[in-house]
Each structure stands twice: as structure tokens, then as C-alpha cells.
């Protein structure tokens, strides 16, 4: 009888432990699924620093522009060195109407405070680069180059507000955590690293709206796998004449609606959805800036 009693108590104890573990696991899962806004914001704010610690990655970009009922898409592919704050992308412009000459991919080198473009066209020799000061652009080169600088895109998250954890999902075979919120552009510029501060400050002044909606997908190491921003960009025909002008060439930009937040700036508003995908973390990313002698010093012919 004593043996049966001890066995019964052992089974009961084991069941109690099992239930405790199960309850603890469920509680942890429930806590993860109900991440507080403060914790969610803190996680998103750290995303740029996590990339810098990682060092480098491959990047794919997509920029969809809507203006006056016309929609165009510009795509880019390349690598980025987050520690050096430099990257190189091959950017493909949308196809022009039938019969027009096809655009060669534009090679872009992204560097602190500057954008370099090769195969720019518009009267620039094929073997020459065009150099543009990012801080001179009304969008801080978040849009003008036709691809959002991956590090600048991450730096914007430092100004994330009203962040919510949407849930866990799978992206490109990797489990990711989905966060959504609004970026306060002036706050992002103030919190940015020195490499991005000037360009983001220009964007904070030049965008049609101070608040930029975003969705970001982080893997379980806190690395950005997918980041999507929705900008309202005031196209003032910046001196670079960069790929952002494709929306105008496609037609209909003059019919774009004005921003509703009351900012009074010359130009037309173009709605832009910029998506950045990051993968291949740790790949070699040795990027040289163009030599001064290879930079075009002549006049750029406007389209």
C-alpha cells in the first residue's frame, strides 16, 4: 500500500511540474505575442545599431512611385558596408514607352553625405560619375537616387513612434517579427548617427509630411530583413535630376494632390513606397569611392 501511495504521489508531482512548465511556456508565448508598445519601440530603435554590429549585407530595393494616376517602379541590387556607411547598388529604371532608348542600369555608390551615379545619362559620359551632396536634396536622398540608402532607412527607425508588435511570420524562409508604426522625421534626424544626420535633417524639412508610416520585419537576432516606408515626397526637380524624375517622365505628376498637413512648399507631391530587403549578412563589402578625376564637372542636361 505504501509503494502504491508513493507512486501516486510521484505521478501527481510529475503532473504538477509538467503543468507548471506548460503554463510557463504559454505565459512566455503570450507575453511575446503581447509585446508592450514601449518594448516594441525599444526593439525597433535598436535596429540600426544591430546592422552596424553585423557589419555588412546584401540589399535589394524597390521604389514604387504614384503620381497623378501613374505608377512606376525602380529596382536596385547590391551590397552595403554598415560600419563604413557606404554601399553600392545597380539601379534599374522603369522601361520608357515603346520606341524609346532603353536605360542602362545606373551604378550608385552611397556614402556619408554624398551620392555618386554612373551611367547617369543626361549628357554625362558613360565613364564619368555624377556626385551629389545628399544634404542638398529636399529628400536627403531617401528618394532621389531611386533607392533608399539601407543604413539611412534603418536610421529612420530611431524616430519610430506609436510602434506596435503585429506578430510573428515567415519571410524568405526565416521566422521574423513584424512591427508597425510611424516615424517622426525631425526626431529621427536628431537621433541619427553623424553619417546620416545631415541627409535626414534635409529630408525632415523637404518631405511633404513629418510622419512616415513604416513596417519592419526583424529576425530573432534583431536584424532587419524587410523594411517598408511610405513617403510623401515633394518633387522640386533637385539638381541631381536623379531617378526620382522617372515619375515625371512617365507623365501625370502635375496632377498629384497636395499634401494635407498644411506645408507650403513649391513642387508636386509624389507618393512613394520604398521597400528594402536585407540578406547575406557578413558578405565581403569592399567599396571604393570614385576618384576625383572620374567625377563629371560639366552641365547635366535636364530631360
Order of alpha helices (4+ residues) and beta strands (2+ residues): alpha-alpha-alpha-beta-beta-beta-beta-beta-beta-alpha-beta-beta-alpha-alpha-beta-beta-alpha-beta
